[in-house]
Amino acid sequence: MIDEADHSWMRLAIELARQKGTSPRDTPIAAVVVMEGRLLASAVNETEETNDATAHAEMVAFRKGGAAHGDMDLRGATLYSTLQPCGMCTMASIWAKVGRIVYGAGREDVHSMYFEDRHLDTMDFIRDAWRDDLTLEGGCLTEECCRLYFRPDDDVPLEDQGNI
């Protein structure tokens, strides 16, 4: 259940995303990893800047979080993401052993360009994982997060769509 602490952490993620840029073309996705009520790591999407397709905000936050924690096992941590994590980031969450994923804008709230597939949803990965101690909760400050991205019916030029 999403509570005021979740809203607070998501507000931090939104603030970070806005530092990346104010246009949906800037891919302003941000992620925050919280462990035991403290900020462990935060990051923004760095794919374009680093020429690294794996440098999603969540992945960069996991790398920083593992370094700060001294262990890749982030059991008990919560990942906050301004956008529903893609399949890669959801699988990384499973491997990092976070206990909870909280996101703002869901795949139905934004343009399809933000997701790599037509039919798979991050919930499919969670349902099929061996772990039963991971929860995924969407809808945390959805409208605020949606303002960062193209909406489902926006006419986005093909050259701006990274998944085509």
trRosetta pair geometry for C-beta under 8 A, 3 or more apart (Angstrom, degrees):
i j d omega theta_ij theta_ji phi_ij phi_ji
1 137 7.6 -166 -81 -128 10 154
2 6 4.6 -110 -155 77 77 155
2 7 7.3 92 164 -49 102 77
2 102 6.6 124 -105 -142 99 122
2 137 5.8 179 -57 144 94 136
2 139 6.7 -139 -9 90 154 90
2 140 4.9 -167 -137 -92 142 94
3 6 5.4 109 52 8 55 101
3 7 7.4 -103 115 -3 37 91
4 7 5.3 -48 -149 33 40 115
4 8 6.4 45 151 -24 67 101
5 8 5.5 -50 -152 32 34 116
5 9 6.6 30 153 -14 66 103
5 37 7.6 -66 -158 -125 139 84
6 9 5.9 -56 -149 39 33 107
6 10 6.2 30 154 -17 67 109
6 78 8.0 -101 -108 158 87 153
6 80 7.3 167 -156 -103 72 119
6 102 5.4 -129 -150 -168 116 164
6 137 8.0 -45 -144 94 155 133
6 140 5.3 -103 146 -130 114 136
7 10 5.7 -59 -145 40 30 109
7 11 6.3 37 154 -26 65 103
7 140 6.6 -154 -87 -169 55 95
7 141 6.1 117 -134 -48 76 111
8 11 5.7 -50 -151 28 29 113
8 12 7.0 31 149 -18 60 100
9 12 5.6 -49 -158 31 37 114
9 13 6.7 38 146 -18 66 102
9 32 5.5 -160 -180 92 95 142
9 34 5.6 -66 -121 -39 144 145
9 78 7.4 64 120 101 171 124
9 80 4.7 -180 131 -41 113 162
9 102 7.5 83 86 74 125 137
10 13 5.3 -49 -150 36 41 114
10 14 6.3 45 150 -21 68 101
10 32 7.9 -152 -90 32 33 129
10 80 5.4 -140 -83 -171 65 128
10 82 7.3 126 -160 -95 84 65
10 102 6.9 -99 -68 124 109 117
10 104 5.8 129 -160 -70 126 107
10 140 4.7 -171 -63 134 157 116
10 141 4.8 168 121 23 138 129
10 144 7.8 114 135 79 111 129
10 145 7.4 -65 180 -60 115 115
11 14 5.6 -50 -147 35 34 113
11 15 6.4 38 152 -21 64 103
11 141 7.0 151 -67 -68 66 167
11 144 7.9 -19 -103 130 67 160
12 15 5.6 -53 -150 34 32 114
12 16 6.5 33 152 -18 64 104
12 32 5.6 68 96 -77 115 157
12 39 7.6 -113 151 -97 165 127
12 42 7.0 -95 141 -110 113 145
12 80 7.7 78 65 90 97 147
13 16 5.7 -53 -150 36 33 112
13 17 6.3 36 151 -22 65 105
13 30 4.5 170 -170 101 73 108
13 31 6.5 14 -131 -111 117 16
13 32 4.8 -117 -73 -10 96 111
13 42 7.3 -153 -98 -142 67 108
13 80 5.0 -141 -41 121 143 110
13 81 6.8 -167 -164 -130 152 18
13 82 5.0 -171 138 -54 114 89
13 104 7.5 -169 93 -24 130 125
14 17 5.5 -51 -147 34 33 114
14 18 6.5 33 154 -20 64 104
14 30 7.1 -165 -70 49 16 131
14 82 5.9 126 -85 -107 61 119
14 104 7.3 87 -72 -63 101 163
14 141 6.8 -83 -46 122 138 145
14 144 5.6 -22 -116 141 155 116
14 145 6.4 -113 -94 -87 105 67
14 148 7.3 -145 -139 -51 80 131
15 18 5.9 -55 -151 34 30 111
15 19 6.9 36 149 -24 61 101
15 30 8.0 -83 66 71 47 172
16 19 5.6 -51 -158 26 36 115
16 20 7.2 41 145 -23 63 98
16 30 3.8 135 91 -143 109 151
16 32 7.3 152 8 -62 147 99
16 42 5.7 -146 -87 165 160 123
16 43 7.8 95 163 95 145 11
16 44 5.6 -158 151 -67 100 98
17 20 5.6 -49 -164 23 41 116
17 28 4.1 94 175 156 86 95
17 29 6.2 -16 -119 -132 110 8
17 30 3.8 -122 -59 -8 80 113
17 44 6.4 151 -102 -120 47 103
17 57 8.0 -26 -91 -94 87 159
17 82 5.0 9 -54 -23 150 166
17 148 5.4 -15 141 -127 138 149
18 21 7.7 -118 -164 73 34 20
18 22 6.2 30 -151 -89 78 75
18 28 6.4 55 -79 -173 29 144
18 148 7.4 -112 -73 -104 69 106
19 44 6.9 -129 76 -58 96 149
20 26 5.6 153 130 142 88 117
20 27 7.3 -77 145 89 137 59
20 28 4.2 163 75 -120 117 77
20 29 7.6 -28 45 34 168 39
20 30 6.9 -167 -14 -62 128 97
20 44 4.4 177 -71 -172 124 147
20 45 6.7 64 -144 45 158 84
21 25 7.6 -78 128 77 146 68
21 26 2.6 -115 70 -163 148 174
21 27 7.8 58 46 45 125 44
21 28 5.1 -140 59 -68 75 110
22 26 7.1 65 34 15 29 144
22 28 7.3 38 -87 -46 19 155
23 26 5.0 108 65 -12 79 98
23 28 7.8 135 66 -20 40 116
24 27 7.7 45 174 -74 49 36
24 28 7.4 -96 -115 19 36 96
24 111 7.9 87 171 14 146 128
24 148 6.7 119 -96 146 73 48
24 149 5.0 92 -125 -147 111 32
24 150 4.4 135 152 -40 162 73
24 154 7.9 73 56 105 165 170
24 156 8.0 -88 108 -108 132 121
25 160 5.6 -72 -116 -143 95 121
27 45 4.9 -87 130 90 109 151
27 47 7.0 -39 107 39 161 112
27 48 7.0 144 33 -11 134 118
27 162 7.5 25 -82 -19 133 146
28 44 7.1 -43 -151 -154 55 116
28 45 7.3 -163 -134 27 13 114
28 82 7.5 -37 122 86 77 158
28 148 4.9 -119 82 -167 113 113
28 149 7.8 -141 56 -67 85 68
29 44 6.7 133 80 -162 53 64
29 45 4.2 66 54 -37 98 119
29 56 6.9 -35 100 -165 141 81
29 57 4.6 -146 117 -7 91 131
29 81 7.1 4 -177 -170 98 94
29 82 5.7 -163 -145 59 56 108
29 83 5.1 -60 -122 18 108 122
29 148 7.7 132 -79 135 49 139
30 42 7.0 8 -179 -176 102 95
30 43 7.0 177 -151 93 65 41
30 44 4.9 -34 -97 -100 80 72
30 45 7.5 -95 -69 -14 43 74
30 57 5.2 -162 -132 -152 21 152
30 81 7.4 178 93 -144 45 53
30 82 5.2 60 47 -12 76 122
31 42 6.9 179 94 -149 52 55
31 43 5.6 -6 58 59 91 84
31 44 7.9 165 18 -92 68 28
31 56 7.8 63 -16 136 136 83
31 57 4.0 147 -2 131 99 101
31 58 4.4 146 -82 -83 166 55
31 60 7.5 141 51 61 118 84
31 61 4.2 -115 101 -12 112 149
31 79 6.3 -14 -168 -171 110 93
31 80 6.6 157 -156 83 56 55
31 81 4.6 -13 -103 -99 89 81
31 82 7.5 -115 -69 3 52 75
32 39 6.6 -62 -168 -131 106 94
32 41 7.4 174 -154 93 45 51
32 42 4.7 -8 -107 -105 74 92
32 61 6.7 -140 -100 -136 13 145
32 79 7.6 150 78 -159 47 46
32 80 4.4 -7 57 57 95 109
32 81 8.0 -169 23 -70 63 43
33 39 7.7 96 78 -163 55 56
33 40 4.5 -59 106 67 98 109
33 41 4.5 18 42 52 114 89
33 42 7.3 -154 20 -70 68 47
33 61 5.0 153 -22 159 106 111
33 62 7.0 123 -64 -84 146 48
33 64 7.7 169 27 81 128 93
33 65 4.2 -21 77 -87 159 142
33 74 6.6 -57 -169 -161 132 149
33 77 5.4 9 -175 171 95 133
33 78 7.4 162 -154 81 50 45
33 79 5.6 -19 -101 -101 74 67
33 80 7.7 -164 -75 21 28 74
33 98 7.3 -114 -136 -103 100 128
34 37 6.9 5 173 -127 109 11
34 38 6.7 161 -157 76 74 29
34 39 6.0 -44 -103 -98 75 43
34 40 6.4 166 -114 4 18 91
34 77 6.4 155 78 -162 42 78
34 78 4.9 -14 60 58 97 95
34 80 6.8 39 -5 -10 110 110
35 38 6.3 -30 71 61 64 81
35 40 4.6 50 9 -49 106 131
35 65 7.6 127 -24 -159 122 112
35 69 6.9 69 9 -94 167 121
35 74 6.6 -117 -81 -164 125 88
35 76 6.3 77 -143 102 87 94
35 77 4.2 -43 -83 -100 90 91
35 78 7.7 176 -77 19 45 65
36 76 7.2 32 -53 132 75 125
39 42 6.5 -23 -168 -35 117 107
40 64 7.9 144 131 114 76 87
40 65 4.6 56 125 -131 117 92
40 68 5.4 164 -177 88 77 136
40 69 6.1 7 -158 -56 127 101
40 74 7.4 152 110 -138 167 115
40 77 6.3 -49 12 -128 151 129
41 61 4.7 145 114 -163 111 70
41 62 7.5 172 80 -65 150 13
41 63 8.0 174 -174 71 159 50
41 64 3.7 146 -144 100 130 106
41 65 3.7 -114 9 -65 135 75
41 67 8.0 97 -88 49 133 88
41 68 5.7 -177 -63 11 98 138
42 61 6.1 -13 -136 -114 18 107
42 64 7.6 -58 39 87 30 150
43 46 7.2 -65 176 -20 108 111
43 57 5.0 169 102 -159 88 65
43 58 7.7 -166 68 -57 117 11
43 60 3.7 -173 176 100 158 110
43 61 4.1 -144 19 -61 112 74
43 64 6.1 161 -54 8 117 136
44 57 5.3 -41 -157 -106 22 107
44 60 7.6 -23 58 67 32 148
45 48 7.9 52 131 10 98 87
45 55 7.0 104 -170 119 54 80
45 56 5.8 -28 -118 -146 85 47
45 57 4.7 -55 -58 -44 61 88
45 60 7.8 169 -113 7 25 132
46 49 4.9 -68 -163 54 75 112
46 50 4.9 43 142 -3 103 118
46 52 6.9 13 107 56 92 109
46 55 4.1 -78 77 152 89 127
46 57 7.7 121 -8 -82 74 54
46 60 5.7 89 12 -68 121 150
47 50 6.8 -82 -142 50 16 88
47 51 7.8 50 170 -112 53 10
47 52 6.1 -123 -131 76 53 59
47 53 6.0 40 -142 -118 111 31
47 54 7.9 147 -105 45 89 22
47 55 4.9 172 -79 66 51 95
47 56 6.8 18 -53 -72 108 51
47 162 7.8 68 108 -154 151 155
48 51 7.5 17 -168 -70 26 47
49 55 7.7 -109 59 115 85 152
50 55 4.9 98 56 -38 134 168
52 55 4.0 80 88 -22 110 113
54 59 5.4 -143 160 164 78 170
54 88 6.9 -133 -127 166 78 147
55 59 6.2 -132 -132 80 23 122
55 60 5.7 44 -163 -59 72 108
56 59 4.7 89 54 7 80 105
56 60 7.0 -155 87 -5 38 88
56 85 7.9 106 140 -142 145 82
56 86 6.8 -137 -106 28 163 117
56 88 6.8 137 5 88 142 119
56 89 5.3 -91 96 -68 147 120
57 60 5.9 -60 -147 40 29 108
57 61 6.2 29 155 -20 65 109
57 81 6.7 140 89 -132 119 94
57 82 7.7 20 69 24 164 97
58 61 5.6 -57 -147 38 29 112
58 62 6.4 32 153 -21 65 103
58 79 6.2 46 -137 -171 103 134
58 81 5.7 -21 -72 -91 107 130
58 85 5.4 36 -42 -116 163 115
58 89 3.8 77 70 -150 146 124
58 92 6.6 140 127 75 110 131
58 93 7.2 -47 176 -59 132 96
59 62 5.7 -51 -150 33 31 111
59 63 6.6 33 151 -19 63 102
59 88 7.2 -19 -64 130 123 110
59 89 6.1 -107 -46 -102 81 85
59 92 5.8 -149 -100 -84 77 178
60 63 5.7 -50 -151 33 34 113
60 64 6.4 28 153 -12 65 107
61 64 5.8 -56 -145 43 32 108
61 65 5.8 35 154 -23 67 111
61 79 7.1 127 103 -135 138 96
62 65 5.5 -55 -138 40 29 114
62 66 6.2 33 160 -22 64 104
62 72 7.9 41 169 -151 97 81
62 74 7.2 -116 -136 -14 81 148
62 79 8.0 -14 -70 -102 90 126
62 92 5.7 -127 -18 155 168 121
62 93 7.8 -132 -82 -83 131 52
62 96 5.1 -111 -140 -84 121 150
63 66 6.1 -53 -149 33 25 109
63 67 6.6 23 153 -15 59 108
64 67 5.8 -59 -152 38 32 111
64 68 6.2 27 154 -17 68 109
65 68 5.7 -56 -142 40 30 108
65 69 5.9 19 161 -10 67 114
65 74 5.7 23 135 -97 129 137
65 77 6.9 89 -177 -158 143 168
65 96 7.6 54 86 -164 129 137
66 69 5.9 -62 -137 46 26 104
66 70 7.9 -140 168 34 53 7
66 71 6.6 -108 -153 96 73 29
66 72 4.4 7 -130 -102 128 58
66 74 7.0 -89 -79 -53 70 105
66 96 7.3 -113 -67 -131 106 105
67 70 7.6 27 -180 -71 26 38
69 73 8.0 -131 124 70 138 55
69 74 6.3 167 0 -99 170 79
71 74 7.7 167 98 -63 87 53
72 95 7.9 -32 152 138 118 90
72 96 6.3 -109 168 -123 78 69
73 96 7.3 159 -127 -174 26 49
73 97 5.1 1 -151 41 71 141
74 77 4.0 -41 162 16 102 136
74 96 4.7 3 27 161 113 99
74 97 5.8 159 56 71 59 79
74 98 5.1 -8 99 -77 112 72
75 97 4.4 -32 -73 133 73 121
75 98 7.6 -157 -105 -101 24 20
75 99 6.6 66 -170 -50 51 96
76 98 7.9 -82 60 -150 23 46
76 99 5.1 23 -111 -18 22 132
77 96 7.7 -54 56 137 128 112
77 98 4.7 -70 78 -125 89 85
77 99 6.5 143 51 15 37 85
77 100 7.9 -140 110 42 42 76
78 98 6.6 114 -110 -175 18 111
78 99 6.7 -49 -75 66 63 85
78 100 4.4 -20 -114 75 86 106
78 101 7.5 169 -163 -87 65 23
78 102 6.1 16 177 1 113 108
79 85 7.5 23 123 -51 136 139
79 93 5.8 -100 10 -115 153 115
79 98 5.0 16 -21 -177 103 170
79 100 7.2 -173 28 97 66 56
79 101 4.9 -14 66 -114 104 72
79 102 7.2 174 88 28 53 64
80 102 5.0 -19 -107 72 72 100
80 103 7.4 155 -162 -88 48 42
80 140 7.4 -82 -142 88 98 152
81 84 7.1 118 96 -108 121 11
81 85 5.4 105 37 -59 168 85
81 89 7.4 90 -91 145 160 148
81 101 7.1 -10 10 -169 111 94
81 102 7.5 160 25 86 65 50
81 103 4.7 -20 71 -108 90 91
81 104 7.3 -130 104 11 53 81
82 103 7.2 19 106 -158 7 75
82 104 4.9 -20 -155 29 47 129
82 105 6.6 20 153 16 66 97
82 145 4.7 178 -170 -137 79 107
82 148 6.1 11 155 38 136 159
83 103 6.4 -23 122 -166 16 118
83 104 6.8 -36 -67 59 32 89
83 105 5.1 -24 -111 66 65 101
83 110 6.7 -16 -134 -4 110 161
83 114 6.2 -108 -176 175 145 143
83 145 6.8 173 -70 172 56 120
83 148 7.7 -115 -56 84 102 126
83 149 6.6 95 -93 -55 122 146
84 103 4.6 123 -91 122 50 161
84 105 6.7 -102 -13 100 81 58
84 106 4.8 58 -42 -131 133 50
84 107 5.2 -77 59 -37 144 77
84 122 6.0 -156 167 7 102 138
84 138 6.1 -8 -91 -106 106 121
85 89 3.7 -124 -165 96 110 118
85 90 4.8 147 107 -57 118 75
85 93 6.6 99 97 -25 172 131
85 101 6.3 -75 5 -165 130 141
85 103 6.5 -143 -15 -75 73 138
85 122 5.6 99 77 -108 81 149
86 89 5.2 87 50 17 71 101
86 90 6.9 -132 97 -6 33 93
86 114 7.7 -143 -73 149 105 72
86 115 6.0 170 -115 -127 92 65
86 116 5.8 71 -163 0 127 105
86 122 7.2 -168 -173 -74 11 106
87 90 5.7 -57 -142 38 28 111
87 91 6.3 27 160 -16 65 106
87 116 6.4 -87 22 51 112 121
87 117 6.8 44 -24 4 135 125
87 120 6.0 27 -79 118 128 132
87 122 6.6 -157 -86 -94 49 68
87 125 6.1 149 -140 -49 73 138
88 91 6.0 -58 -151 38 27 107
88 92 6.4 27 151 -18 63 107
88 116 7.7 64 -14 2 102 149
89 92 5.4 -49 -145 37 35 115
89 93 6.5 46 150 -26 63 99
90 93 5.4 -46 -153 28 35 116
90 94 6.8 38 148 -19 63 99
90 101 7.3 -28 -118 -67 77 171
90 122 4.2 175 -74 -145 150 100
90 125 4.5 117 121 73 129 149
90 126 6.8 -88 -175 -48 121 83
90 136 7.7 1 -130 -96 110 141
91 94 5.5 -48 -154 31 38 115
91 95 6.5 32 150 -13 67 105
91 125 5.9 -105 -68 -159 73 143
92 95 5.6 -55 -145 42 35 109
92 96 5.9 32 155 -17 69 110
93 96 5.8 -56 -138 43 28 107
93 98 5.0 -60 -161 38 84 118
93 101 5.6 0 -152 -70 161 123
93 134 7.0 122 134 -154 106 137
94 97 7.5 26 170 -74 31 39
94 125 6.9 -124 -34 154 135 108
94 126 7.7 -166 -76 -101 110 56
94 129 5.0 -146 -127 -123 134 139
94 131 6.1 -177 -148 19 88 132
94 134 6.5 -69 -104 -42 69 171
97 131 7.5 179 -124 -105 68 152
98 101 6.6 89 105 -63 131 76
98 134 6.9 77 89 -125 68 103
99 133 6.0 -54 -131 143 83 92
99 134 6.3 -146 -155 -106 31 56
99 135 7.2 12 152 22 66 83
100 134 7.0 -178 -77 -156 33 56
100 135 5.0 -7 -116 61 80 89
100 136 7.6 168 -161 -81 54 34
100 137 7.1 -6 -171 9 101 105
101 122 7.8 -101 103 151 157 141
101 134 7.2 30 -7 179 96 97
101 135 7.3 -157 32 99 67 49
101 136 4.6 -6 64 -115 108 76
101 137 7.2 168 89 27 58 60
102 137 5.1 -12 -110 70 73 97
102 138 7.8 161 -160 -90 49 28
102 140 5.1 37 169 -11 105 150
103 106 6.9 113 104 -83 118 63
103 136 7.6 0 4 -171 105 88
103 137 7.6 169 25 90 64 50
103 138 5.2 -22 68 -112 92 74
103 140 6.7 155 92 33 21 102
103 145 7.8 129 165 -170 69 171
104 138 7.7 16 120 -160 3 71
104 139 7.7 11 -149 -177 34 5
104 140 5.3 -79 -90 77 61 74
104 141 5.2 -41 -124 79 109 80
104 142 5.6 164 178 -100 69 39
104 144 6.8 -83 -159 75 138 83
104 145 2.8 131 129 -38 137 159
104 146 7.5 -141 139 -33 104 62
105 109 4.5 -134 -162 87 84 133
105 110 5.2 69 154 -39 129 116
105 142 5.9 110 -90 -152 51 68
105 145 4.1 -148 -28 117 90 112
105 146 4.7 136 -101 -76 117 64
105 148 7.3 -137 -13 49 143 101
105 149 6.0 -176 109 24 172 137
106 109 4.9 97 54 1 68 107
106 110 7.6 -178 86 5 36 91
106 138 4.7 47 -76 -171 112 148
106 139 7.2 -5 -34 -58 117 64
106 142 7.2 -24 -3 -127 87 113
107 110 6.7 -76 -143 47 30 91
107 112 7.9 48 -176 -113 91 57
107 114 7.3 -157 -123 84 71 108
107 115 5.5 31 -131 -50 116 146
107 121 6.6 -139 27 -127 152 91
107 122 7.9 164 -30 0 126 97
108 152 7.2 -15 178 -68 47 136
109 142 6.3 -143 -106 -171 162 107
109 145 7.9 62 113 94 148 101
109 146 5.1 -99 160 -99 120 114
109 149 7.9 89 115 72 91 129
109 151 7.4 -69 162 -133 57 73
109 152 7.3 -137 164 -35 15 102
110 114 5.2 6 117 16 131 144
110 146 6.6 -157 -73 -130 86 76
110 149 4.4 -14 -129 120 123 142
110 150 6.4 88 -168 77 82 60
110 151 6.5 -94 -126 -119 43 33
110 152 6.6 117 125 -58 12 67
111 114 6.2 110 76 -9 73 94
111 149 6.8 -149 18 156 89 101
111 150 3.9 -3 -11 101 133 109
111 151 6.4 70 -48 89 80 16
111 152 5.9 166 -89 -104 45 30
111 154 5.7 -66 -72 50 121 106
111 156 5.7 55 -152 -14 162 143
111 161 7.9 -113 139 -110 129 100
112 115 6.1 -71 -166 44 58 98
112 118 7.7 15 -162 -113 130 64
112 152 7.3 62 -31 -133 75 73
112 163 7.7 -111 133 66 75 138
113 150 6.7 30 39 59 123 135
113 156 6.0 -81 -22 92 147 157
113 160 7.5 9 -163 116 166 77
113 161 4.1 -117 -120 -137 124 88
113 162 6.3 99 174 34 99 70
113 163 5.5 172 -158 25 54 105
113 164 7.4 -39 -121 -29 90 93
114 149 6.5 -8 -60 -153 145 137
114 150 7.8 179 -36 51 107 93
114 163 7.5 -92 -8 -18 4 133
115 163 6.8 7 83 -74 32 170
116 163 5.4 -153 -107 -135 50 123
117 120 4.5 22 93 35 149 99
120 124 5.2 -99 -156 43 78 149
120 125 7.7 63 175 -39 112 89
121 124 5.2 115 59 -11 67 96
122 125 5.6 -49 -162 32 50 112
122 126 6.5 47 144 -17 73 104
122 136 6.5 -177 120 -154 115 161
123 126 5.4 -54 -146 39 40 113
123 127 6.0 42 155 -22 71 105
123 136 6.5 -150 -95 72 71 144
124 127 5.9 -53 -144 37 28 110
124 128 6.2 11 161 -6 63 115
125 128 6.1 -69 -143 46 25 100
125 129 6.3 44 155 -47 64 100
126 129 5.8 -40 -149 6 30 118
126 134 6.1 -135 -140 103 96 112
126 136 5.2 -109 -71 -9 161 130
129 134 6.6 -3 80 42 153 135
131 134 5.1 57 115 -5 126 111
137 140 7.0 71 117 -37 98 107
138 142 7.5 58 159 -88 85 108
139 142 5.2 -32 -142 -50 50 118
140 145 7.8 69 87 -24 67 137
141 144 4.4 -33 168 41 103 120
141 145 5.7 108 108 -23 86 96
142 145 5.9 -68 -149 41 27 107
142 146 6.0 30 157 -26 68 108
143 146 5.5 -50 -142 32 32 115
143 147 6.9 43 156 -29 60 96
144 147 6.1 -47 -163 17 32 115
145 148 5.9 -48 -173 16 47 115
145 149 7.6 9 148 3 70 109
146 149 6.2 -80 -156 47 43 96
146 151 6.8 46 -180 -94 106 89
150 154 4.3 -123 -170 60 95 148
150 156 5.1 19 -153 -72 164 128
151 154 4.9 114 53 -27 71 104
156 160 5.3 -115 176 82 95 118
156 161 5.7 110 119 -64 120 98
157 160 4.9 84 68 7 84 105
157 161 7.5 -154 99 -14 45 89
158 161 5.5 -60 -152 27 40 114
158 164 5.9 -77 -160 68 87 166
161 164 4.6 56 106 -9 115 116
